[in-house]
Amino acid sequence: MDEKILEILIQNGMENFEEFVRRYERMVYGIAYRFLNNHQDAEDVTQETFLIAFRKLKELKKSGSLNAWVYKIALNATREVMRKKQRKKKLMDNITHQPRIPITSVGESVTMIDINVILDKLSSQQKKVIELRYLKELKIKEISKILGCTTGTVKTHIFRGLKILKGVMQNGDL
């Protein structure tokens, strides 16, 4: 069955792509949900998997297993989501030196801080440097080349940005 679908996909492209999606959608969602344990993230990974599969359809060799190929794409897309979440967590840990900072307000239950709300407290330059350093995990030299400034300037923006973020976290100025 996989070989027939594969052959039809390679020959006809988009016309039979819907059948391909129907055939593998549950498997892809299951892989993503098993690792991410989040419905929305699993749906996003499922969609991303089929976008990648469609773009790379021409690269698929007839000799390969379609099932294994789709599984590999789904697993890689899931890993990328997990890496992004890990980077955000790492940034929060760097800012607060604590794994989580609960924020409570009167009449509401405990909610977790949204990293984007916190980063909006920084100047645009500080925000860029913090994102490049902690979310993209670039080295200071790489950041200085990207932004066209000295490594000292990058270090200053990181220092001042982290200082502002720590103040925001401690004071709850969200």
C-alpha positions in Angstrom: 0.0 0.0 0.0 2.8 2.5 0.9 4.6 1.8 -2.4 1.4 2.5 -4.3 0.8 5.8 -2.5 4.4 6.7 -2.9 4.3 6.1 -6.6 1.1 8.1 -7.0 2.4 11.0 -5.0 5.6 11.2 -7.0 3.7 11.1 -10.2 0.7 13.3 -9.4 1.9 15.4 -6.5 -0.9 17.5 -4.9 -3.8 15.6 -6.4 -3.2 12.6 -4.1 -1.6 14.5 -1.2 -4.9 14.5 0.7 -5.0 10.7 0.7 -1.4 10.7 2.0 -2.3 13.0 4.8 -5.4 11.0 5.8 -3.3 7.8 5.8 -0.5 9.2 8.1 -2.2 11.9 10.1 -3.0 9.8 13.2 0.5 8.3 13.3 2.2 11.7 13.1 -0.1 13.2 15.7 0.5 10.3 18.0 4.3 10.6 17.7 4.1 14.4 18.5 1.7 14.0 21.4 3.6 11.2 23.0 6.7 13.4 23.3 5.1 16.8 23.8 2.0 15.9 25.8 0.2 18.9 24.5 -2.7 18.9 22.0 -1.9 22.2 20.3 1.8 21.5 19.9 1.0 18.0 18.5 -1.4 19.6 15.9 1.3 22.1 15.0 3.9 19.4 14.5 1.4 17.4 12.5 0.8 20.3 10.1 4.6 21.1 9.9 5.4 17.4 9.2 3.1 17.4 6.1 4.4 20.7 4.9 7.9 19.4 5.1 6.9 16.1 3.4 5.2 18.0 0.6 8.3 20.2 0.0 10.6 17.2 0.1 8.4 14.9 -2.0 10.7 15.0 -5.0 13.7 14.0 -2.8 12.0 10.8 -1.6 13.5 7.7 -3.3 11.2 5.0 -4.5 13.3 2.4 -2.7 12.7 4.0 0.8 9.9 3.1 3.1 7.2 5.8 3.1 6.2 5.0 6.6 9.8 5.4 7.9 10.2 8.6 5.9 7.1 10.2 7.4 8.0 8.9 10.9 11.5 10.5 10.6 10.1 13.9 9.5 7.5 13.8 12.4 10.2 12.9 14.9 12.5 15.7 13.7 9.7 18.3 13.8 8.8 17.2 17.3 12.4 17.5 18.4 12.6 21.0 17.0 9.6 22.0 19.1 11.1 20.4 22.1 14.4 22.3 21.5 12.5 25.6 21.2 10.7 25.0 24.5 14.0 24.1 26.1 15.6 27.4 24.9 12.8 29.4 26.4 13.1 27.5 29.7 16.8 28.1 29.7 16.3 31.8 29.2 13.8 32.0 32.0 16.3 30.0 34.2 19.0 32.5 33.3 16.9 35.4 34.1 15.5 34.1 37.4 18.0 31.5 38.5 14.9 29.4 39.3 13.2 26.8 37.2 9.8 28.5 37.5 8.4 31.8 38.8 4.7 31.7 39.7 2.9 34.9 39.6 -0.3 35.3 41.6 -2.8 38.1 41.4 -5.9 38.8 43.5 -8.7 36.5 42.6 -6.7 34.5 40.1 -4.9 31.2 40.3 -1.2 30.9 39.8 -0.1 31.5 36.2 3.2 31.3 34.6 5.0 34.3 33.1 4.8 34.7 29.4 8.4 35.2 28.1 7.2 37.6 25.4 5.6 39.9 27.9 8.8 40.1 29.9 11.0 40.7 26.8 8.8 43.6 25.8 10.2 45.5 28.8 13.6 45.7 27.1 14.9 48.1 24.5 14.8 46.7 21.0 18.6 46.2 21.0 18.6 44.5 24.4 15.7 42.2 23.3 17.6 41.2 20.1 20.8 40.4 22.0 19.0 38.4 24.7 17.0 36.5 22.1 20.1 35.7 20.0 22.1 34.7 23.1 19.6 32.6 25.0 16.9 31.6 22.5 19.1 31.0 19.5 22.1 30.1 21.7 24.6 32.1 19.6 28.0 33.1 20.9 28.8 36.7 21.7 31.2 37.0 18.8 28.5 35.7 16.4 26.0 38.2 17.8 28.4 41.1 17.4 28.9 40.2 13.7 25.2 39.9 13.1 24.4 43.2 14.8 27.5 45.0 13.5 28.8 46.0 17.0 31.6 45.2 19.3 31.6 42.2 21.7 31.8 44.7 24.5 28.6 46.3 23.3 26.9 42.9 23.1 28.0 42.1 26.7 26.7 45.4 27.9 23.3 44.9 26.4 23.1 41.4 27.9 24.1 42.6 31.3 21.7 45.5 31.3 18.9 43.4 29.7 19.3 40.7 32.3 19.3 43.3 35.1 16.1 44.8 33.8 14.5 41.4 33.5 15.5 40.3 37.0 13.9 43.6 38.3 10.7 42.9 36.4 10.6 39.3 37.8 11.3 40.4 41.4 8.9 43.3 41.4 6.2 41.7 39.3 6.0 44.7 37.0 4.2 42.9 34.2 
